[in-house]
C-alpha cells in the first residue's frame, strides 16, 4: 500500500459487460485512474466468457496494483437465468480479487447511488453527472457503456464509506 494514496478498484459485474473503475484516494480527493469495460461475446460458451472476465480483470489488477477491491452486489432480477449468470460473473470477479490478495468489499446499488448522488434511487444520468462533477473529468473519460462509470461509482462508494468508517473508529478510540 502506498502511503500517499489508497487505490481502489470498483467492479460492476456482468456476463456481457463487466465495468472496471479505479480511483486513487488522496486525503479527501478522488483522482480518476481508469474507466473501462470487459466485454464478452454472447456466442461464446459460459466457461470461456468467465475465463475471459477473470483473465482480463487479473491483468488489470496486476497492472494497476489496487489496495482494495469493491464490487457491486447483485440487483434482484425477474429473469432467474440472467441473475444466475451475473452471479457467476460476480463470483469470478471476486475470485480474481481474492487470488490477488485483495480485501473484498461489497455494496448494493442503493448504497452506491447514495454515496455518489446522495439519493438511492438516482438515475444513470444523475450518476454520470455527479461523477463528472466530483472527479472533474470530461465525458471522454467514461466508457460508452454505463457499466464502466457504474464501476467508478462503486470505487467512490467504497472510498466514501471507508473514510466515514475510519472517522467513526478514530472517534470511538478517544
PyMOL commands that set and color helices and strands:
alter all, ss='L'
color gray80, all
select helices_A, chain A and resi 46-64+80-99+109-117+124-135+139-141+146-173
alter helices_A, ss='H'
color red, helices_A
select strands_A, chain A and resi 6-12+17-26+29-39+68-72+103-107
alter strands_A, ss='S'
color yellow, strands_A
deselect
rebuild
show_as cartoon
